Amino acid sequence: PAGLMWFRRDLRSHDNAALFRALKACRQVHCVFVFDTGILDALPRQDRRVEFIRESLVELDAALRAAAQDQGAGLIVRHAAARQEIPRLARELGVQAVFANHDYEPQALARDAAVRGALADAGIALHTYKDQAIFERSEVLTQAGKPYAVFTPYKNAWLAKADAFFLSSYPVQAYAAALAPRPTPHRQPVPALAQLGFERSNLSELPLPVGMSGGRALFEEFRGRMGGYHQSRDFPAVRGPSYLSVHLRFGTVSIRELARTAHGLAQDGDAGATTWLSELIWRDFYFQVLANFPHVVDESGQGHSFRREYDAIAFERGAHADELFAAWCEGRTGYPLVDAAMLQLNQTGYMHNRLRMVTASFLCKDLGIAWQRGERYFALQLNDYDLSANNGGWQWASSSGCDAQPYFRIFNPVSQSRKFDPEGRFILKYLPQLAGLPEAVLHAPWTASPVELAAAGLALGRDYPAPVVDHEAAREQTLRRYAVVKKGA
Ligand code: FAD
């Protein structure tokens, strides 16, 4: 039989569950990626992620050809609505089955259901597999058979279950001979960005290597410092985290390979690897939240509180809230750590985890704006945007999520700044105009004396904004605002 491997968020030719199954089951396997107009049409014309995918496909195409030792094999790339294109292509190629890896987001589930139906009408099967998680959906449940809503017991159950079987790689290469040559009409190169209707972003100027080779290089570099992760990960000026999130998002690295490495080191007592493995488990945790508590988001992508009573909170609206929201988005709140973090996001598509917590908390609890607005902004900007982790992270910060921080624990943006960027090295990278301020006032420039401001050549309101809110007053107001859910919290 012949099969069609449909790549989506799994842009790699090694250790890929669906590709492995397809190659094992079929005599000939065609490979396709669809730039889905259903997703692309809604994006701004410069998008680092579209470029990341495009560059990664060039490498995937070359790797598939090399694996088959046949210049004729490789990736068929289409720019169309996937719902129609996959069934059409499957019929055109005369395959008996389409293979793909599980996707957990509501829009993707709806797409897959539509494709499954259209394929079934043509007598073609759609086979899908777990690939982007170690454990998915209801694979890790409580003893009572219920999904977990608290992380630590979930993590313990995850660790008890994770063994060599779940952490092993799929030996794709052993079956590569089944990769089919591309039929002549499909032998076009991967389309250029302009052909997709996009312009170049600043992706190529960022220290972010793309594709499988980029993911591998980052992981190899991170392995050398994984042992110190638990100490360095909270300081945005330090190269502490792995920067692998965008690669995990698009599947240019294998979660099994990453988790297996960390798990092995953790079992030998490596504290850094133990902490890093926990982060990978958070990723699975939020995937399963989305699957088991689907009310946290609707099909349009709009988030809803995990704890439904939090939907009753009255957040700020209207023109003033819009102004505050714009100041937050553009990094001009007057709180240097918040502003530097937002500039990092806008300029690079990445934001350090500690800063995601600080900026998200600031939006909900200092500006009094609904977490959903911030969640949507992150969704547009983050290279690694993932609905489950983003929704989970925002609900953690706004206290409306499962295992969220209690609503009365409110980050103080100035103390966070002093603690995690004590010398202001991160701040100054994005806000060099603050360079002349003494460390004691750098985290709260409005506390600088006129002499200090003059010595730094800084005028608040001209070179850097005055704070848009007073933290203490905002904190009191948030406690009042959140009081509606006091009983349920
Ligand atoms: P590392 O510290 O090296 O962690 C390794 C990997 O573990 C990450 O790549 C990621 O896949 C996973 N991970 C780490 N922390 C978390 C977490 N809290 N939840 C789920 N997975 C985690 N992560 C995303 O991948 N996409 C998002 O859209 C996203 N939005 C977030 C929004 C908010 C408000 C918050 C607080 C966190 C969000 N995170 C998101 C989680 C986390 O901030 C990023 O995964 C991390 O900063 C990515 O950098 P890294 O790869 O260098 O991480």
Residues whose N, C-alpha, C, O or C-beta is under 5 A from the ligand:
A	BS01	FAD	P241 S242 Y243 L244 S245 L248 E279 L280 W282 R283 M351 H352 N353 R356 M357 A360 L382 D384 Y385 D386 A389 N390 G393 W394
